[in-house]
Amino acid sequence: MRVGTIQTLTCVDPAAELAAFHRLRPGVQISLREATAPELPAGLLAGELDLGHLAPDAAGLPDGLVAFASRQEDPVLITAPGHLLATAGRTLVKDLVGEPFVDLRAGTGLETAVRRLAAHCGLERRNTCDVTRIRLLVDLVRAGIGVAIVPRRIGEDAGLPCVSVRQPEPGRTVVLAGQTPRPRNPAAVALLDRLAGGGPDRRIRAAARAAADRPGGRRPPAG
Protein backbone atom coordinates (compact mmCIF):
# COMPACT_ATOMS: atom_id res chain seq x y z
CA MET A 1 0.00 0.00 0.00
CA ARG A 2 1.34 3.43 -1.00
CA VAL A 3 0.42 6.60 0.86
CA GLY A 4 1.43 10.17 0.08
CA THR A 5 1.57 13.22 2.32
CA ILE A 6 2.51 16.87 2.29
CA GLN A 7 5.54 17.73 4.41
CA THR A 8 3.76 19.96 6.93
CA LEU A 9 0.77 17.75 7.74
CA THR A 10 -0.38 18.47 11.31
CA CYS A 11 -4.12 17.71 11.45
CA VAL A 12 -3.22 14.00 11.25
CA ASP A 13 -0.18 12.28 12.77
CA PRO A 14 0.89 9.98 9.90
CA ALA A 15 3.56 8.19 11.95
CA ALA A 16 1.13 7.32 14.74
CA GLU A 17 -1.65 6.32 12.36
CA LEU A 18 0.57 4.11 10.21
CA ALA A 19 2.14 2.51 13.29
CA ALA A 20 -1.30 1.68 14.71
CA PHE A 21 -2.40 0.30 11.35
CA HIS A 22 0.78 -1.81 11.13
CA ARG A 23 0.06 -3.34 14.54
CA LEU A 24 -3.41 -4.34 13.35
CA ARG A 25 -2.21 -5.60 9.96
CA PRO A 26 1.48 -6.53 10.31
CA GLY A 27 1.48 -8.33 6.98
CA VAL A 28 0.73 -5.18 4.97
CA GLN A 29 3.78 -3.45 3.53
CA ILE A 30 3.37 0.35 3.71
CA SER A 31 5.23 2.86 1.57
CA LEU A 32 5.02 6.54 2.61
CA ARG A 33 5.97 9.26 0.15
CA GLU A 34 6.45 12.87 1.26
CA ALA A 35 6.15 15.19 -1.73
CA THR A 36 5.17 18.66 -2.91
CA ALA A 37 1.64 19.87 -3.55
CA PRO A 38 1.73 19.27 -7.35
CA GLU A 39 3.46 15.89 -7.12
CA LEU A 40 0.92 14.19 -4.87
CA PRO A 41 -2.17 14.60 -7.13
CA ALA A 42 -0.06 13.46 -10.06
CA GLY A 43 0.97 10.35 -8.11
CA LEU A 44 -2.64 9.53 -7.30
CA LEU A 45 -3.78 10.02 -10.88
CA ALA A 46 -0.96 7.83 -12.18
CA GLY A 47 -1.86 5.03 -9.78
CA GLU A 48 1.46 5.37 -7.94
CA LEU A 49 -0.35 6.18 -4.67
CA ASP A 50 -3.44 4.60 -3.11
CA LEU A 51 -4.25 7.50 -0.75
CA GLY A 52 -2.81 10.95 -0.18
CA HIS A 53 -3.12 13.89 2.17
CA LEU A 54 -3.10 16.92 -0.13
CA ALA A 55 -3.29 20.68 0.30
CA PRO A 56 -5.20 21.82 -2.81
CA ASP A 57 -5.25 25.48 -3.74
CA ALA A 58 -8.36 27.53 -4.45
CA ALA A 59 -8.99 25.56 -7.67
CA GLY A 60 -9.66 22.40 -5.65
CA LEU A 61 -8.67 18.87 -6.55
CA PRO A 62 -7.90 17.93 -10.16
CA ASP A 63 -10.50 16.04 -12.17
CA GLY A 64 -10.19 12.34 -11.49
CA LEU A 65 -9.66 12.55 -7.71
CA VAL A 66 -12.17 11.96 -4.91
CA ALA A 67 -12.04 13.60 -1.46
CA PHE A 68 -12.78 11.28 1.49
CA ALA A 69 -12.24 13.83 4.27
CA SER A 70 -11.13 17.43 4.69
CA ARG A 71 -9.76 19.27 7.71
CA GLN A 72 -8.71 22.83 8.44
CA GLU A 73 -5.31 23.75 9.87
CA ASP A 74 -5.05 26.88 12.01
CA PRO A 75 -2.21 29.15 10.81
CA VAL A 76 -0.10 31.12 13.27
CA LEU A 77 2.83 33.48 13.00
CA ILE A 78 5.95 32.11 14.69
CA THR A 79 8.75 34.39 15.83
CA ALA A 80 11.99 34.27 17.76
CA PRO A 81 11.40 34.42 21.54
CA GLY A 82 12.62 38.03 21.82
CA HIS A 83 10.71 39.39 18.83
CA LEU A 84 8.44 42.42 19.32
CA LEU A 85 5.41 40.35 18.27
CA ALA A 86 6.27 37.35 20.45
CA THR A 87 3.82 38.38 23.18
CA ALA A 88 1.25 40.07 20.93
CA GLY A 89 -1.20 37.17 21.06
CA ARG A 90 -2.80 38.20 17.78
CA THR A 91 -1.86 40.14 14.65
CA LEU A 92 -3.30 41.20 11.32
CA VAL A 93 -1.61 40.01 8.15
CA LYS A 94 -1.43 43.57 6.83
CA ASP A 95 0.51 44.62 9.95
CA LEU A 96 3.41 42.35 8.98
CA VAL A 97 4.65 44.81 6.35
CA GLY A 98 8.42 45.08 6.59
CA GLU A 99 8.88 41.83 8.49
CA PRO A 100 11.44 39.47 6.94
CA PHE A 101 9.87 36.09 6.21
CA VAL A 102 11.31 32.59 6.17
CA ASP A 103 9.34 30.43 3.76
CA LEU A 104 9.25 26.98 2.27
CA ARG A 105 10.24 26.77 -1.36
CA ALA A 106 7.50 27.34 -3.95
CA GLY A 107 5.52 24.21 -4.76
CA THR A 108 4.79 23.11 -1.21
CA GLY A 109 1.22 23.25 0.05
CA LEU A 110 2.17 25.55 2.92
CA GLU A 111 3.96 28.04 0.68
CA THR A 112 0.95 28.16 -1.63
CA ALA A 113 -1.43 28.81 1.28
CA VAL A 114 0.77 31.55 2.77
CA ARG A 115 1.27 33.21 -0.61
CA ARG A 116 -2.50 33.24 -1.23
CA LEU A 117 -3.19 34.65 2.23
CA ALA A 118 -0.63 37.43 1.79
CA ALA A 119 -1.98 38.34 -1.65
CA HIS A 120 -5.57 38.36 -0.36
CA CYS A 121 -4.59 40.77 2.42
CA GLY A 122 -2.40 42.96 0.21
CA LEU A 123 0.86 42.02 1.97
CA GLU A 124 4.04 42.08 -0.09
CA ARG A 125 6.32 39.77 1.83
CA ARG A 126 10.07 40.25 1.99
CA ASN A 127 11.43 36.71 1.92
CA THR A 128 14.81 36.33 3.57
CA CYS A 129 15.15 32.56 3.11
CA ASP A 130 13.49 29.87 1.01
CA VAL A 131 14.09 26.39 2.40
CA THR A 132 12.95 22.86 1.61
CA ARG A 133 12.63 21.43 5.14
CA ILE A 134 10.30 22.62 7.89
CA ARG A 135 12.91 21.92 10.58
CA LEU A 136 15.35 24.35 8.98
CA LEU A 137 12.58 26.93 8.66
CA VAL A 138 11.88 26.63 12.40
CA ASP A 139 15.58 26.87 13.27
CA LEU A 140 15.97 30.03 11.17
CA VAL A 141 12.97 31.64 12.85
CA ARG A 142 14.34 30.67 16.28
CA ALA A 143 17.64 32.32 15.36
CA GLY A 144 15.87 35.59 14.52
CA ILE A 145 16.40 35.47 10.75
CA GLY A 146 12.73 36.12 10.10
CA VAL A 147 9.15 35.19 10.94
CA ALA A 148 6.98 32.53 9.33
CA ILE A 149 3.34 31.48 9.03
CA VAL A 150 2.89 27.78 9.79
CA PRO A 151 0.22 25.43 11.18
CA ARG A 152 -0.14 25.98 14.93
CA ARG A 153 1.10 22.55 15.93
CA ILE A 154 4.46 23.13 14.24
CA GLY A 155 5.08 26.29 16.26
CA GLU A 156 3.89 24.73 19.51
CA ASP A 157 6.01 21.60 19.03
CA ALA A 158 9.03 23.84 18.39
CA GLY A 159 8.38 25.84 21.57
CA LEU A 160 8.28 29.13 19.66
CA PRO A 161 5.89 32.04 20.31
CA CYS A 162 2.68 31.46 18.33
CA VAL A 163 0.76 34.59 17.35
CA SER A 164 -2.78 34.06 16.05
CA VAL A 165 -3.25 35.44 12.54
CA ARG A 166 -6.52 37.26 11.98
CA GLN A 167 -7.62 36.61 8.42
CA PRO A 168 -10.81 36.89 6.35
CA GLU A 169 -10.91 33.21 5.38
CA PRO A 170 -10.29 29.81 7.05
CA GLY A 171 -6.82 28.33 7.27
CA ARG A 172 -5.32 25.78 4.96
CA THR A 173 -7.57 22.92 3.89
CA VAL A 174 -6.01 19.45 3.94
CA VAL A 175 -7.82 16.77 1.95
CA LEU A 176 -7.51 12.99 2.16
CA ALA A 177 -7.99 11.91 -1.45
CA GLY A 178 -7.88 8.94 -3.78
CA GLN A 179 -8.52 8.14 -7.42
CA THR A 180 -11.81 6.24 -7.00
CA PRO A 181 -14.70 6.34 -4.51
CA ARG A 182 -13.57 2.91 -3.31
CA PRO A 183 -9.79 2.28 -3.28
CA ARG A 184 -8.78 -0.73 -5.35
CA ASN A 185 -6.33 -1.92 -2.70
CA PRO A 186 -8.18 -3.66 0.21
CA ALA A 187 -5.49 -2.48 2.64
CA ALA A 188 -6.11 1.11 1.52
CA VAL A 189 -9.83 0.65 2.29
CA ALA A 190 -8.94 -0.43 5.83
CA LEU A 191 -6.54 2.50 6.31
CA LEU A 192 -9.14 4.88 4.91
CA ASP A 193 -11.51 3.74 7.64
CA ARG A 194 -8.98 4.83 10.27
CA LEU A 195 -8.05 8.13 8.65
CA ALA A 196 -11.49 9.31 7.55
CA GLY A 197 -13.53 7.89 10.44
CA GLY A 198 -16.84 6.07 10.37
CA GLY A 199 -17.63 2.64 9.02
CA PRO A 200 -15.93 1.91 5.69
CA ASP A 201 -19.06 0.80 3.85
CA ARG A 202 -21.07 3.84 4.98
CA ARG A 203 -18.27 6.24 4.11
CA ILE A 204 -17.50 4.67 0.74
CA ARG A 205 -21.17 4.70 -0.23
CA ALA A 206 -21.37 8.38 0.74
CA ALA A 207 -18.27 9.15 -1.29
CA ALA A 208 -19.67 7.30 -4.27
CA ARG A 209 -22.96 9.21 -4.08
CA ALA A 210 -21.10 12.53 -3.78
CA ALA A 211 -18.93 11.64 -6.77
CA ALA A 212 -21.98 10.72 -8.83
CA ASP A 213 -23.65 14.04 -8.00
CA ARG A 214 -20.69 16.08 -9.26
CA PRO A 215 -20.36 17.04 -12.94
CA GLY A 216 -18.54 14.16 -14.56
CA GLY A 217 -18.92 12.16 -11.36
CA ARG A 218 -15.35 12.75 -10.30
CA ARG A 219 -14.34 16.13 -8.93
CA PRO A 220 -14.89 17.06 -5.24
CA PRO A 221 -14.70 20.50 -3.65
CA ALA A 222 -11.48 21.52 -1.89
CA GLY A 223 -13.06 21.42 1.52
Summary of the structure (lengths in Angstrom):
residues: 223
radius of gyration: 18.5
end to end distance: 25.1
largest distance: 53.9
contacts: 719
relative contact order: 0.23
helix: 35%
strand: 25%
